[in-house]
């Protein structure tokens, strides 16, 4: 069994993922948090909260997938460690899987995913720091992505509902779409949002689903070399260097010049 066989087996679970997260009309099945007094507190639109709940809901399904296929499944011991899940196949092949979620910003666009660090373990591929196994030991690095629509209108988070009013609570998100692709196929050319040194994804939904990022026209080796040599402005200043490239076109020109020396 190889990584592509693994991918095909997980793709067959998409219908179960959808049943786990959504009602028949596409609404999120989660309405809020309940306490021991049967009070329900609504969920905010906070993307970190939504992402964590989706992750917790999908873990049991993914665990059943591993048991059925006789894969060993190892969860990350720390929140900031990579990957979320490591699978060890019967032939000892290791597969990295990260669960990611994001929201739609248009008919065929999303806010984007962050795809893991491009420093640390990504560059020091024998290192055990912040990673379950050294990066070089993984045969493939997959992203299980969940895309959703945010519902219009602000939820009144001050209101407390009783359990018998459950059907009156509006779900904060709806219309889930799933994708499962290797990280390099959906990588963009720029870091993710914020100051963190994370790889950013492409943002077109159809290209995310089909794995048609800019590196898909080249190779995983080009993707790796690009991000292993990518410097942010702060990184360049810290080593008193110029920024070697800012996009894939400039990278290919930069690499071509180096190869000619």
C-alpha positions as a printed Julia matrix, in Angstrom:
261×3 Matrix{Float64}:
   0.0    0.0     0.0
   1.22   3.5    -0.85
   0.12   7.06   -0.11
  -2.24   7.19   -3.11
  -4.02   4.03   -1.89
  -4.36   5.75    1.49
  -5.88   8.81   -0.16
  -8.44   6.78   -2.08
  -9.55   5.0     1.08
 -10.0    8.25    3.01
 -11.91   9.9     0.15
 -14.57   7.2     0.56
 -15.32   8.61    4.03
 -16.39  12.05    2.78
 -20.1   11.16    2.95
 -19.67  10.16    6.6
 -17.79  13.39    7.33
 -20.72  15.33    5.91
 -23.29  13.36    7.91
 -21.25  14.01   11.04
 -21.16  17.79   10.56
 -24.34  18.73    8.71
 -28.1   18.24    8.76
 -29.95  17.21    5.61
 -30.43  20.88    4.69
 -26.74  21.67    5.14
 -26.79  23.4     8.54
 -24.11  22.61   11.09
 -25.47  20.09   13.59
 -23.77  21.97   16.44
 -25.94  24.65   17.99
 -23.97  25.58   21.09
 -22.5   24.37   24.38
 -24.64  22.74   27.05
 -24.09  22.77   30.82
 -25.3   20.37   33.5
 -28.4   22.53   34.02
 -29.4   21.91   30.38
 -28.69  25.5    29.41
 -27.38  26.0    25.86
 -24.95  28.79   25.1
 -24.62  29.76   21.45
 -21.33  29.61   19.55
 -19.63  32.72   18.24
 -18.37  33.02   14.68
 -14.78  32.8    15.97
 -12.91  30.69   13.39
 -10.6   29.12   16.0
 -13.57  27.88   18.03
 -15.34  26.53   14.95
 -12.17  24.84   13.69
 -11.54  23.1    17.01
 -15.1   21.79   17.28
 -15.01  20.48   13.7
 -11.71  18.78   14.46
 -13.12  17.09   17.59
 -16.19  15.92   15.68
 -14.17  14.37   12.85
 -11.6   12.6    15.03
 -13.89   9.63   15.89
 -14.7    9.09   12.2
 -11.02   9.24   11.29
 -10.27   6.84   14.13
 -12.78   4.33   12.72
 -11.17   4.75    9.32
  -7.8    3.82   10.85
  -9.2    0.79   12.69
 -11.04  -0.56    9.64
  -7.9   -0.28    7.5
  -5.51  -1.49   10.22
  -3.54   1.77   10.27
  -1.79   2.87   13.43
  -3.0    6.38   14.32
  -0.89   8.73   16.46
  -2.29  12.09   17.56
  -0.01  15.07   18.1
   0.91  15.39   21.78
   1.01  19.19   21.65
  -1.26  21.72   19.93
   1.58  23.44   18.06
   3.27  20.23   16.89
   3.07  18.82   13.37
   1.12  16.95   12.11
  -2.3   16.68   13.75
  -2.34  12.95   13.0
   0.34  10.49   11.96
  -0.76   7.27   10.26
   1.57   4.29   10.06
   0.49   1.89    7.36
   1.02  -1.9     7.63
   4.17  -1.65    5.49
   5.52   1.0     7.93
   4.9    3.94    5.57
   4.22   7.11    7.55
   1.56   9.57    6.4
   1.11  13.06    7.89
  -2.4   14.52    8.03
  -3.42  18.0     9.15
  -7.06  18.98    9.66
  -7.8   22.48    8.43
 -10.96  24.53    8.09
 -11.75  27.88    6.55
 -14.75  29.93    5.43
 -15.96  31.04    2.02
 -15.29  34.64    0.99
 -17.03  34.35   -2.39
 -18.69  31.79   -4.7
 -15.34  30.09   -5.45
 -12.93  31.61   -2.9
 -12.0   31.03    0.73
 -10.04  32.84    3.4
  -7.28  30.25    2.98
  -5.46  27.64    5.06
  -2.1   27.75    6.78
  -0.17  24.63    5.84
   2.46  24.34    8.55
   5.8   26.02    9.18
   8.4   26.65    6.49
  11.14  26.96    9.12
  12.19  24.57   11.91
  11.36  20.94   11.15
  10.53  21.8     7.52
  14.14  22.84    6.9
  15.85  20.6     9.47
  14.29  17.41    8.2
  16.04  15.07   10.63
  14.85  17.11   13.64
  12.35  15.83   16.2
  11.5   19.34   17.45
   7.79  20.25   17.23
   7.02  17.23   15.05
   5.88  13.68   15.85
   8.51  12.07   13.6
  11.26  13.78   11.58
   9.84  15.35    8.43
  11.97  13.17    6.15
  10.32  10.0     7.49
   6.9   10.87    6.07
   6.05   9.54    2.63
   3.28  12.1     2.11
   1.85  15.18    3.8
  -1.92  15.52    3.41
  -4.44  18.2     4.29
  -8.02  17.27    5.1
  -9.74  20.58    4.48
 -13.23  21.63    5.56
 -14.78  24.69    3.88
 -17.96  26.25    5.21
 -20.19  29.28    4.74
 -20.75  31.7     7.59
 -24.39  32.54    8.15
 -25.42  36.16    7.68
 -26.4   38.05   10.79
 -24.84  38.16   14.24
 -25.75  35.54   16.82
 -26.89  36.97   20.17
 -24.29  35.38   22.42
 -25.97  36.85   25.52
 -29.06  34.69   25.08
 -29.3   31.37   26.89
 -31.55  28.66   25.46
 -33.14  25.67   27.13
 -32.82  22.21   25.64
 -36.42  22.14   24.42
 -35.63  25.27   22.34
 -32.79  23.56   20.5
 -34.5   23.76   17.11
 -34.87  27.53   17.48
 -31.13  28.1    17.56
 -29.64  29.11   14.23
 -26.42  27.34   13.24
 -23.58  29.84   12.78
 -22.14  27.99    9.76
 -23.52  25.81    6.96
 -22.82  24.24    3.54
 -19.71  22.14    4.14
 -17.28  21.18    1.38
 -14.39  18.74    1.89
 -11.06  18.36    0.17
  -8.14  16.0     0.62
  -4.88  16.9    -1.08
  -1.15  16.73   -0.55
   0.13  19.93    1.0
   2.43  20.83   -1.87
  -0.38  20.66   -4.4
  -2.45  23.37   -2.66
   0.39  25.58   -1.45
   0.45  29.18   -2.55
   3.5   31.39   -3.08
   3.09  33.53    0.05
   3.06  32.87    3.8
  -0.25  32.55    5.59
  -1.85  35.47    7.39
  -0.19  37.12   10.36
   3.46  37.19   11.32
   3.82  33.45   11.75
   6.19  31.67    9.38
   3.56  29.36    7.91
   2.98  28.32    4.32
  -0.17  29.87    2.89
  -2.58  28.01    0.64
  -4.21  29.0    -2.62
  -7.74  30.41   -2.19
  -9.78  29.24   -5.15
 -12.1   26.44   -4.0
 -12.12  24.47   -7.25
  -8.3   24.52   -7.37
  -8.08  23.45   -3.73
 -10.35  20.48   -4.37
  -8.46  19.49   -7.54
  -4.97  20.2    -6.11
  -4.13  22.77   -8.78
  -1.85  25.16   -6.92
   1.15  26.79   -8.67
   3.55  24.04   -7.56
   1.34  21.33   -9.06
   2.7   22.45  -12.46
   6.22  21.61  -11.26
   6.99  19.1    -8.49
   7.07  18.49   -4.77
  10.85  19.01   -4.91
  10.37  22.54   -6.32
   7.79  23.25   -3.58
  10.22  22.08   -0.88
  13.17  24.03   -2.26
  11.06  27.17   -2.64
   9.9   27.2     0.97
  13.21  26.04    2.41
  14.83  29.11    0.86
  11.97  31.57    1.33
  12.8   34.59    3.48
  10.39  37.06    4.98
  11.6   40.65    5.34
  12.35  40.04    9.04
  14.25  36.84    8.29
  16.34  38.58    5.63
  17.17  41.49    7.97
  18.2   39.14   10.76
  20.91  37.6     8.57
  21.75  40.84    6.73
  20.56  39.42    3.41
  18.47  40.48    0.47
  15.18  38.7    -0.17
  16.1   36.17   -2.9
  12.59  35.88   -4.38
   8.98  36.86   -3.67
   7.06  34.47   -5.92
   7.49  31.34   -7.99
   8.56  33.18  -11.14
  11.35  34.97   -9.25
  12.32  31.72   -7.52
  12.77  29.87  -10.83
  14.95  32.72  -12.11
  16.95  32.72   -8.85
  17.44  28.94   -8.89
  18.44  29.02  -12.56
  21.12  31.63  -11.84
  22.49  29.54   -8.95
  22.58  26.39  -11.08
  24.62  28.19  -13.72
  27.35  29.2   -11.27
